[in-house]
Amino acid sequence: ILVEGPGHGTVAPRPGGGFRYTPQPGYTGPDSFSYRASDGEASSSVVTVEIDVLLPSVLQNGSFETGIPPWQTGFRNVVRGGIYQPTDGARLVELQSADSRLEQLLYQSGETDPGQSYTISFDIAVGSSSANPLLMQVELTHYIPGADWPAGLTFSENFGLVSHSGSDAPPWTRKSLTFRAKAKTTYFKLNHVSGISPGDKILIDNVRIMKTLPSPANAAPVAMPDRYITNPGKQLAIAGQVLENDTDSENDILKAVVATQPAHGTVGQAWEGGGELAGFYYMPGPGFVGEDSFTYYATDGTLRSAPTTVTISVIPPVTWNLNNGNFETGLWGWTASPQVSRVNSGDYTASSGNALVVMADAGAQLSQTFPTIAGMTYRLTFAAGLRNVSSNQTVRVKAQGGNERLNQAVSISGVASGTRWFPQTFTFVADSATATLSFSRGLT
């Protein structure tokens, strides 16, 4: 007879006696209900049933109730009870002295979410007729496409076990470790790395890998859309900048994980040393020109954002020649202050073509506005020169879009007789639909 129902689920009677407990969707943690037994005439005292509602384990058959599979192992025995009582269910794994060669192990892989935090736990005990110290090793690795094995190693930890030589059952020890997944497949290995003597037995049971639950105060990150530009057939490296406009209210360290692939190219994860996620790389498909996109989510290790979109414009390389950049048609296309004049050779030797401009005095200004594509890198080339001047002079070059994109002072030194040219090259990244290029002269 049900006396008090559970706080986080429901209980229903089963035919022939007993109850069926169903937790609330998404609930994990402790729960309980109470009942008393009755034969129709008298009732027992009230009994409380305590229940732990756990997240599902990444690993299968962690309590070995169905034997060894899907585990791979060099251990010999999956045994029932006896003096060695399992901690979960009716079976456990027993490593005996007949399995004495090194690196006997339990091995299984499971699916994980990159960036998600997990807890691995297992029960282990030693029954021994000797006082020999025993050494075990727990190791987690990840399969990372294109990376060497060490890049996927999350951790490898050795731990000692205390021998138990009494006639009673050995005490169990619960080992628990946390890790952050680096890939969609995680490999768990528990190695025996010390020799064992006749009579030694190592017992293992209740192996679980579960997601780490977020703290009540934790909130999911917020990921924002991003936009990039690349050229056909050119790989675009997107490091951590996709996270620059993403936020997390607890200021947790975020990782970006691909959610869906683009329709006209491929996106892969980029990896730092040690196998940490470092960003993405995008490669457009052969011959593709146009707009492509993929989605990713940001994770703080326990919670993830909603997927957001990265849009990539694949456009042919842009070459833009300034209007009348060689001044062959006077100052057409340029805005010039009174101190600027155009000359057609004569006593001057142009670096290209037949014409050039002379900035006669300090404060001379020359500028032109031209179209740009935001996000595209532009290369500026020009030549600055001096004629019959041996002192140092300065020409300042600027590129102004929505914000200042370039601001460089070019220092040149002439000779007392003759013309001396100094070729210059600069690059800048446009941030708007137009940019204004300007030159000004100063005296140093």
C-alpha positions as CSV (number, residue, x, y, z in Angstrom):
1,I,0.0,0.0,0.0
2,L,1.5,3.3,-1.1
3,V,1.9,5.7,1.9
4,E,3.7,8.6,0.4
5,G,4.6,9.1,-3.3
6,P,8.0,10.3,-4.7
7,G,8.8,13.9,-5.1
8,H,10.3,13.7,-8.6
9,G,8.4,11.0,-10.3
10,T,5.4,8.7,-10.2
11,V,4.7,5.2,-8.7
12,A,2.2,2.8,-10.1
13,P,1.2,-0.6,-8.6
14,R,2.3,-3.7,-10.6
15,P,0.1,-6.8,-11.0
16,G,1.0,-9.4,-8.4
17,G,2.5,-6.8,-6.1
18,G,5.3,-4.2,-6.2
19,F,5.5,-0.8,-7.8
20,R,6.8,0.7,-11.0
21,Y,8.7,4.0,-10.5
22,T,9.0,6.5,-13.4
23,P,11.1,9.7,-12.9
24,Q,10.1,13.1,-14.2
25,P,11.5,13.8,-17.7
26,G,15.0,15.2,-17.3
27,Y,15.3,14.7,-13.6
28,T,18.4,13.3,-12.0
29,G,19.2,13.0,-8.3
30,P,17.7,11.2,-5.2
31,D,14.1,10.4,-4.8
32,S,12.0,8.2,-2.5
33,F,8.6,6.9,-1.7
34,S,7.2,4.9,1.2
35,Y,4.8,2.0,1.5
36,R,3.5,-0.7,3.9
37,A,2.6,-4.3,3.2
38,S,-0.8,-5.7,4.0
39,D,-2.3,-9.2,3.9
40,G,-5.8,-7.8,4.1
41,E,-6.0,-8.1,7.9
42,A,-2.9,-6.6,9.3
43,S,-0.3,-4.1,7.9
44,S,3.5,-3.8,8.3
45,S,5.3,-0.8,9.5
46,V,6.1,1.9,6.9
47,V,9.1,1.2,4.7
48,T,11.0,3.9,2.6
49,V,12.4,3.1,-0.8
50,E,15.3,5.3,-1.8
51,I,16.1,5.7,-5.5
52,D,19.0,7.4,-7.2
53,V,18.1,8.6,-10.7
54,L,21.3,8.8,-12.8
55,L,22.0,10.0,-16.3
56,P,22.5,7.3,-18.8
57,S,26.0,6.0,-19.1
58,V,28.1,6.5,-22.3
59,L,29.4,2.9,-21.8
60,Q,27.3,-0.2,-22.2
61,N,27.0,-3.2,-19.8
62,G,29.1,-1.3,-17.1
63,S,28.0,-3.8,-14.5
64,F,28.8,-6.9,-16.7
65,E,25.3,-8.3,-16.2
66,T,25.3,-9.7,-19.7
67,G,28.9,-11.0,-19.6
68,I,31.8,-9.3,-21.4
69,P,30.4,-7.9,-24.7
70,P,30.7,-5.1,-25.8
71,W,33.8,-4.9,-23.7
72,Q,37.1,-6.0,-25.0
73,T,39.3,-7.5,-22.3
74,G,42.1,-9.8,-21.4
75,F,40.4,-10.5,-18.0
76,R,39.3,-14.2,-17.6
77,N,36.2,-14.1,-15.5
78,V,32.9,-12.5,-15.1
79,V,31.6,-14.0,-11.9
80,R,28.6,-14.0,-9.6
81,G,28.6,-13.0,-6.0
82,G,30.2,-15.4,-3.6
83,I,32.5,-13.8,-1.1
84,Y,33.1,-11.0,-3.6
85,Q,29.8,-9.1,-3.6
86,P,29.2,-7.0,-6.7
87,T,28.4,-3.3,-6.1
88,D,25.8,-3.1,-8.8
89,G,23.7,-6.1,-10.0
90,A,24.8,-9.7,-9.6
91,R,28.1,-9.8,-11.5
92,L,31.6,-8.3,-11.5
93,V,34.8,-8.7,-13.4
94,E,37.6,-10.6,-11.7
95,L,41.3,-10.5,-12.8
96,Q,43.2,-13.5,-11.4
97,S,46.8,-14.4,-11.2
98,A,46.3,-16.5,-14.3
99,D,46.0,-13.2,-16.1
100,S,49.4,-12.0,-14.8
101,R,50.9,-10.6,-18.0
102,L,51.1,-6.8,-18.0
103,E,48.6,-4.6,-19.8
104,Q,45.6,-6.8,-19.2
105,L,42.8,-4.3,-19.7
106,L,39.1,-3.5,-20.0
107,Y,38.4,-1.5,-23.2
108,Q,35.3,0.1,-24.6
109,S,34.4,3.1,-26.8
110,G,31.4,5.4,-26.5
111,E,29.8,8.4,-28.2
112,T,30.5,11.8,-26.6
113,D,29.8,15.4,-27.4
114,P,33.0,17.5,-28.1
115,G,33.5,20.1,-25.5
116,Q,31.1,18.4,-23.0
117,S,32.4,17.5,-19.5
118,Y,32.0,14.0,-18.3
119,T,32.6,12.0,-15.1
120,I,34.0,8.5,-15.3
121,S,33.6,6.3,-12.2
122,F,34.1,2.6,-11.3
123,D,34.4,0.4,-8.3
124,I,37.6,-1.5,-7.7
125,A,38.9,-3.9,-5.0
126,V,41.8,-6.2,-4.3
127,G,41.7,-9.6,-2.8
128,S,45.2,-10.9,-2.1
129,S,47.2,-13.5,-0.3
130,S,50.3,-11.3,-0.5
131,A,51.3,-7.8,0.4
132,N,52.4,-7.0,-3.1
133,P,51.5,-3.4,-4.2
134,L,49.3,-3.4,-7.3
135,L,49.3,-0.6,-9.9
136,M,46.4,0.2,-12.3
137,Q,46.1,2.8,-15.1
138,V,43.0,4.5,-16.3
139,E,43.3,6.1,-19.8
140,L,40.9,8.1,-22.0
141,T,41.7,8.8,-25.6
142,H,39.7,10.4,-28.4
143,Y,39.5,9.7,-32.1
144,I,40.5,13.0,-33.9
145,P,40.5,12.7,-37.7
146,G,43.9,13.6,-39.1
147,A,45.6,13.9,-35.7
148,D,48.3,11.6,-34.3
149,W,47.3,9.4,-31.3
150,P,48.9,11.7,-28.6
151,A,46.6,14.6,-29.7
152,G,43.6,12.6,-28.6
153,L,45.0,11.6,-25.2
154,T,42.8,13.3,-22.5
155,F,44.6,11.9,-19.5
156,S,46.4,8.8,-18.3
157,E,46.6,8.3,-14.6
158,N,48.2,5.5,-12.5
159,F,46.9,4.6,-9.1
160,G,47.9,2.1,-6.5
161,L,45.7,-0.5,-4.8
162,V,46.0,-1.7,-1.2
163,S,46.1,-5.5,-0.9
164,H,43.5,-7.1,1.3
165,S,44.5,-10.5,2.7
166,G,41.7,-11.1,5.1
167,S,39.2,-13.9,4.8
168,D,36.3,-11.5,4.5
169,A,35.4,-9.7,1.3
170,P,37.8,-6.9,0.3
171,P,36.6,-3.3,0.7
172,W,35.5,-1.6,-2.5
173,T,37.0,1.8,-3.6
174,R,35.1,4.1,-5.9
175,K,37.3,5.9,-8.3
176,S,36.0,9.0,-10.0
177,L,37.6,11.3,-12.6
178,T,36.3,14.1,-14.8
179,F,37.3,15.0,-18.4
180,R,36.2,17.2,-21.3
181,A,35.5,15.3,-24.5
182,K,37.5,16.3,-27.6
183,A,35.7,14.3,-30.2
184,K,32.6,12.3,-30.9
185,T,34.2,9.0,-29.9
186,T,35.9,8.4,-26.6
187,Y,37.9,5.3,-25.7
188,F,38.1,4.1,-22.1
189,K,40.9,1.7,-21.0
190,L,41.6,0.4,-17.6
191,N,45.0,-1.3,-17.7
192,H,46.7,-3.6,-15.2
193,V,50.3,-2.4,-15.2
194,S,51.9,-4.3,-12.4
195,G,52.6,-8.0,-12.1
196,I,50.4,-10.0,-9.8
197,S,51.3,-13.0,-7.6
198,P,49.4,-16.2,-7.2
199,G,46.3,-15.6,-5.1
200,D,45.9,-12.0,-6.1
201,K,42.6,-10.9,-7.5
202,I,41.5,-7.5,-8.8
203,L,37.7,-6.9,-8.9
204,I,36.0,-4.3,-11.0
205,D,32.3,-3.3,-11.2
206,N,29.8,-0.5,-12.0
207,V,31.8,1.3,-14.7
208,R,30.1,4.5,-15.8
209,I,30.8,7.5,-18.0
210,M,28.1,10.2,-17.5
211,K,27.7,13.8,-18.5
212,T,28.6,16.3,-15.8
213,L,25.4,18.1,-14.6
214,P,25.5,21.9,-14.7
215,S,25.3,23.8,-11.5
216,P,22.0,25.5,-10.8
217,A,23.5,28.9,-11.5
218,N,25.0,27.9,-14.8
219,A,23.5,29.3,-18.0
220,A,24.0,28.2,-21.5
221,P,26.3,30.2,-23.7
222,V,24.9,32.5,-26.4
223,A,26.4,32.1,-29.9
224,M,26.1,34.9,-32.5
225,P,26.3,34.7,-36.3
226,D,29.6,35.3,-38.1
227,R,30.5,36.3,-41.7
228,Y,33.8,35.7,-43.6
229,I,35.2,36.1,-47.2
230,T,37.5,33.8,-49.1
231,N,38.5,33.1,-52.7
232,P,37.6,30.1,-54.9
233,G,39.8,27.1,-54.1
234,K,41.4,28.9,-51.1
235,Q,41.2,27.4,-47.6
236,L,39.9,29.8,-45.0
237,A,41.3,29.3,-41.5
238,I,38.9,30.4,-38.8
239,A,40.7,30.3,-35.5
240,G,39.0,31.3,-32.2
241,Q,37.4,34.4,-33.7
242,V,34.0,32.8,-34.2
243,L,33.8,32.9,-30.4
244,E,34.7,36.6,-30.1
245,N,31.1,37.8,-30.3
246,D,29.7,34.8,-28.3
247,T,29.0,35.3,-24.6
248,D,28.7,33.2,-21.4
249,S,27.2,34.8,-18.3
250,E,29.6,32.9,-16.0
251,N,32.6,33.8,-18.2
252,D,33.4,30.1,-18.7
253,I,36.0,29.1,-21.3
254,L,34.0,28.3,-24.5
255,K,34.7,25.8,-27.3
256,A,33.1,25.9,-30.8
257,V,31.9,22.7,-32.3
258,V,30.6,22.1,-35.8
259,A,26.9,21.3,-35.9
260,T,26.1,21.1,-39.6
261,Q,28.3,21.0,-42.7
262,P,28.1,23.6,-45.6
263,A,26.3,22.8,-48.8
264,H,29.2,23.9,-51.1
265,G,32.3,23.0,-49.2
266,T,33.7,21.3,-46.2
267,V,34.4,22.4,-42.6
268,G,36.8,20.6,-40.3
269,Q,37.9,21.2,-36.7
270,A,41.3,22.7,-36.2
271,W,43.3,21.4,-33.2
272,E,45.9,22.8,-31.0
273,G,48.8,20.9,-29.4
274,G,47.3,18.4,-26.9
275,G,44.2,18.0,-29.0
276,E,42.3,21.1,-27.8
277,L,39.7,22.6,-30.2
278,A,41.2,25.7,-31.8
279,G,38.6,26.7,-34.4
280,F,37.6,25.7,-37.9
281,Y,38.9,25.6,-41.4
282,Y,36.6,25.9,-44.5
283,M,37.4,24.7,-48.0
284,P,35.0,25.7,-50.8
285,G,34.1,23.0,-53.3
286,P,35.9,22.9,-56.7
287,G,34.8,25.8,-58.9
288,F,32.3,27.1,-56.4
289,V,31.6,30.9,-56.3
290,G,28.8,32.3,-54.2
291,E,27.5,32.2,-50.6
292,D,27.9,29.2,-48.4
293,S,27.2,28.6,-44.7
294,F,27.6,26.1,-41.8
295,T,26.4,26.0,-38.2
296,Y,28.2,25.5,-34.9
297,Y,27.4,25.7,-31.2
298,A,29.4,27.1,-28.3
299,T,29.8,25.0,-25.2
300,D,31.1,25.7,-21.7
301,G,31.6,22.0,-21.0
302,T,28.2,21.4,-19.5
303,L,25.8,23.4,-21.5
304,R,25.7,24.3,-25.2
305,S,24.2,27.3,-27.1
306,A,21.6,27.0,-29.8
307,P,23.3,26.5,-33.2
308,T,24.3,29.7,-35.0
309,T,25.3,30.3,-38.6
310,V,28.7,31.2,-40.1
311,T,28.2,32.6,-43.6
312,I,31.1,32.6,-46.1
313,S,31.2,34.6,-49.3
314,V,33.4,32.8,-51.9
315,I,34.2,35.5,-54.5
316,P,36.9,35.8,-57.2
317,P,40.0,37.9,-56.2
318,V,39.3,41.6,-56.6
319,T,41.8,43.8,-58.4
320,W,40.9,47.5,-58.2
321,N,43.1,50.1,-59.9
322,L,42.5,53.6,-58.6
323,N,41.2,56.1,-61.1
324,N,44.2,57.8,-62.8
325,G,46.7,56.2,-60.4
326,N,49.6,57.3,-62.7
327,F,48.3,60.8,-63.1
328,E,48.4,60.5,-66.9
329,T,45.2,62.6,-67.2
330,G,46.1,65.3,-64.7
331,L,44.5,65.2,-61.3
332,W,41.2,63.7,-62.6
333,G,39.7,61.3,-60.0
334,W,41.7,62.9,-57.1
335,T,41.0,65.6,-54.6
336,A,44.1,67.8,-54.1
337,S,45.0,70.7,-51.9
338,P,46.6,73.8,-53.6
339,Q,50.1,72.6,-52.6
340,V,49.7,69.6,-55.0
341,S,50.5,69.9,-58.7
342,R,50.8,67.5,-61.5
343,V,53.8,67.6,-63.8
344,N,54.5,65.8,-67.1
345,S,58.1,64.7,-66.8
346,G,60.3,67.6,-67.8
347,D,62.9,68.0,-65.1
348,Y,61.3,65.1,-63.1
349,T,61.6,61.4,-63.9
350,A,58.4,59.5,-63.2
351,S,58.6,56.1,-61.6
352,S,55.8,54.8,-63.9
353,G,54.5,56.4,-67.1
354,N,55.2,60.0,-68.0
355,A,53.5,62.0,-65.2
356,L,53.6,62.4,-61.4
357,V,52.4,64.7,-58.7
358,V,54.5,67.1,-56.7
359,M,53.6,67.8,-53.0
360,A,55.4,71.1,-52.8
361,D,55.0,72.1,-49.1
362,A,54.2,70.6,-45.7
363,G,50.5,70.1,-45.3
364,A,49.9,69.1,-49.0
365,Q,46.9,66.7,-49.2
366,L,45.9,64.2,-52.0
367,S,43.0,61.7,-51.7
368,Q,40.6,59.4,-53.6
369,T,37.6,57.4,-52.5
370,F,37.1,53.9,-54.1
371,P,34.7,50.9,-53.6
372,T,35.7,48.1,-51.3
373,I,34.3,44.8,-50.0
374,A,34.1,44.5,-46.2
375,G,36.4,41.8,-44.9
376,M,38.6,41.7,-48.1
377,T,42.3,42.4,-47.8
378,Y,43.7,45.0,-50.2
379,R,47.3,45.7,-51.2
380,L,48.4,49.3,-51.8
381,T,51.5,50.0,-53.8
382,F,53.0,53.4,-54.7
383,A,56.4,55.2,-55.0
384,A,57.4,58.2,-53.0
385,G,60.5,60.2,-54.1
386,L,62.6,63.3,-53.6
387,R,64.4,65.5,-56.2
388,N,67.4,67.6,-55.3
389,V,66.7,67.3,-51.6
390,S,69.1,65.7,-49.2
391,S,67.1,66.1,-46.0
392,N,64.7,63.6,-44.5
393,Q,61.0,64.0,-45.5
394,T,57.8,62.2,-44.4
395,V,54.8,61.2,-46.3
396,R,51.8,59.9,-44.4
397,V,49.4,57.4,-46.0
398,K,46.0,56.6,-44.6
399,A,43.1,54.4,-45.6
400,Q,39.8,55.2,-43.9
401,G,36.7,53.1,-44.1
402,G,34.1,52.8,-41.4
403,N,37.1,53.0,-39.2
404,E,40.8,53.8,-39.8
405,R,42.2,50.8,-41.7
406,L,45.8,52.1,-42.4
407,N,48.0,54.9,-41.0
408,Q,51.7,54.8,-41.8
409,A,54.4,57.4,-41.9
410,V,56.9,56.8,-44.7
411,S,60.3,58.4,-44.1
412,I,62.4,59.0,-47.2
413,S,65.9,60.6,-47.7
414,G,66.9,62.2,-51.0
415,V,70.2,63.3,-52.6
416,A,71.4,66.8,-53.3
417,S,71.3,66.3,-57.0
418,G,68.9,64.0,-58.9
419,T,65.7,62.0,-58.2
420,R,65.4,59.1,-55.8
421,W,62.3,56.9,-55.6
422,F,61.2,54.6,-52.7
423,P,58.7,51.9,-53.7
424,Q,56.1,51.2,-50.9
425,T,53.7,48.3,-50.2
426,F,51.0,48.1,-47.5
427,T,47.9,46.0,-46.9
428,F,44.7,46.7,-45.1
429,V,41.4,44.9,-44.5
430,A,38.3,46.8,-45.6
431,D,35.4,47.2,-43.2
432,S,32.8,49.1,-45.4
433,A,31.6,49.5,-49.0
434,T,34.1,52.4,-49.6
435,A,37.5,53.5,-48.4
436,T,39.3,56.8,-48.8
437,L,43.0,56.7,-49.6
438,S,45.0,59.9,-48.6
439,F,48.5,61.1,-48.8
440,S,49.9,64.1,-46.8
441,R,53.3,65.6,-46.6
442,G,55.2,66.6,-43.5
443,L,58.6,68.0,-42.8
444,T,60.9,66.2,-40.3
